[in-house]
Structure formats: structure tokens, C-alpha cells
Amino acid sequence: MTANKKILISIALLVVALLVGRAFFKSSDATENAESEDTSEQEAMVDPDSNPSATPPSTESLEGKETASEDEAVDPAFVQAQFLEALKGLGTCMDIKNAIDTEQKEIKLDSLIASVRNEIGDPVIRSEDWSNTLLRTPEGEQRRIRVEMEYDTDDRIVKRLKYYKVESEDRMVPIPLEGEASVDPQDSFIASLEGDGKIFMREKGSRIYFQNGEELILVERNDQLSDIEMNRNGRTFKCTGLETGKSNCSCL
């Protein structure tokens, strides 16, 4: 083979190699671009801000997840242990030899009364001061129904009804009530307001008096004892958040 033929063959092979290499790089670039587009689409689906047309999750689903998370985070055994410690603290502060049932699992008023019954007896007077009912309408609006008990000049109990739209923790907008519905409302009317949505909390504040003058002021939330204040012989015992696992008690 002559030198010229060898040179021509070498040039031909080089050209073929260049063409193959160029085709390979084009294919690689196309694959990378396709992968980049797929990644962008996935990111847009995950981040609603990057895709204005994406539909955000409903408020109801978010609230359900938050509630489930909170419920899982609270250990019932820990809440029970804190409640028993609160009963012990009440006995020490009030100088009461109260009975502590270590098997008691319910954070309820009956449990507290049973604890002090042998020392100060059963309650002789119980009066309800106020109640709140919190509900959420199908549109996601939060509302509060509040009933306050007042005594008129004849010592007659008067119910006063207030209805609010809750815009934030610090802002509630009154909802006007027709006619005389705000004074001594019928239970059926209050029930009709409760029917405007789904109730997620009931709370009420009460006072209890025992035969020797001991006073117990309390708040119950969803039938569980939440806050208490007992006064006896010039001393005061207070506890808040009994049902939350984050109770705070003090003796004054």
C-alpha cells in the first residue's frame, strides 16, 4: 500500500470518528434536557408557588393532620402522672390528706372531688359562670358561641348570649343576633347556632363551694378538667393545662 493511500484511509477514519462523536453528544444533551424538564415539572408539582395553577391542599385535610400529630404527641400516661402530681400538690398546699387513686386515668372533676371528699366532704353549691362552644362552618370559618351567667338585682340568673366570627386569636367580630335572642335564649336557638358547623371544642367555667367554705374555680374543656383554683384558709392552689401534658401548678 502506497503512502498516499494510507493517508487517505487515515483521514476517512478520522472523519467517521468525528461524526460518531458528534451524534453521541447530541443524544446525551437531549437526554439531559429531557431529565431537566421532568425535574422541573416534579418541583412545580411539589411547590405550589412555582406552579400557580396547582391546587393547594384543603384546610380540612391540614387540620386533620395537625390534630392527629398533636394527639400522637401527648402520652396519656404522662398526662395522668401529671394530674396525680397536681392532686398531691393540692393536698400539700391546702393541708388536706386527700386520697390519690393511682389507677385513675380520667382527668375529670369527679376525680378531684373523690380525692378530697374524705377531708372536706361533697360540694354543696355549684354554679356555672360561662360556656364557650367553638365550631367551624363548611366554608372553613371559625365561630364562637359564648353564654355568660349574670345575676340581676333580684339575684335572678340571666343568660347573655354572644356570637362571634373568629378571625384570629386576638380578634373576634360580633355577629348580630335578632330580637331578644341575646338575653335568656332558648336552648333550641343555641342548638340552631351550633348547627351552623362542626363543633370542635366545648368549654365551661364553674364555681363549686364545699360545706366549710372551700371554693373551687374550674375550667373544663371537652369534658376534661383543664384549669383549677382552690381557696382554703387563706391559701390558693392553682393549676392550668391539666389535660395537655403541660400543666403548670403553684401554691400561693
Long-range contacts (C-beta under 8 A, 24 or more apart in sequence): 59-140, 60-140, 74-244, 74-245, 75-245, 76-105, 78-245, 79-107, 79-242, 79-243, 79-244, 79-245, 80-104, 80-105, 80-107, 82-242, 82-245, 82-247, 83-107, 83-111, 83-225, 83-242, 83-247, 85-249, 86-228, 86-239, 86-242, 86-247, 86-249, 87-111, 87-112, 87-115, 89-237, 89-239, 89-249, 89-251, 90-115, 90-116, 90-228, 90-230, 90-237, 90-239, 91-115, 91-116, 92-251, 93-235, 93-237, 93-251, 94-214, 94-230, 94-232, 94-233, 94-235, 94-237, 95-232, 95-233, 95-235, 96-120, 96-232, 106-224, 107-224, 107-225, 107-242, 107-243, 108-223, 108-224, 108-225, 109-218, 109-220, 109-225, 111-225, 112-216, 112-225, 112-228, 120-210, 120-211, 120-212, 120-214, 120-232, 121-210, 121-211, 121-212, 122-210, 122-211, 123-208, 123-209, 123-210, 123-216, 124-209, 124-210, 124-211, 125-207, 125-208, 125-209, 126-206, 126-207, 126-208, 126-209, 127-206, 127-207, 128-204, 128-205, 128-206, 129-205, 129-206, 129-207, 130-204, 130-205, 131-202, 131-203, 131-204, 131-205, 132-201, 132-202, 132-203, 132-204, 133-194, 133-199, 133-201, 133-202, 134-166, 134-199, 134-200, 134-201, 134-202, 134-203, 135-194, 135-196, 135-197, 135-198, 135-199, 135-200, 136-197, 136-198, 136-200, 137-196, 137-197, 138-197, 141-165, 141-197, 142-166, 143-175, 143-196, 143-197, 144-172, 145-190, 145-193, 145-194, 147-185, 147-190, 158-183, 158-184, 159-183, 159-184, 159-185, 161-185, 161-189, 161-190, 163-193
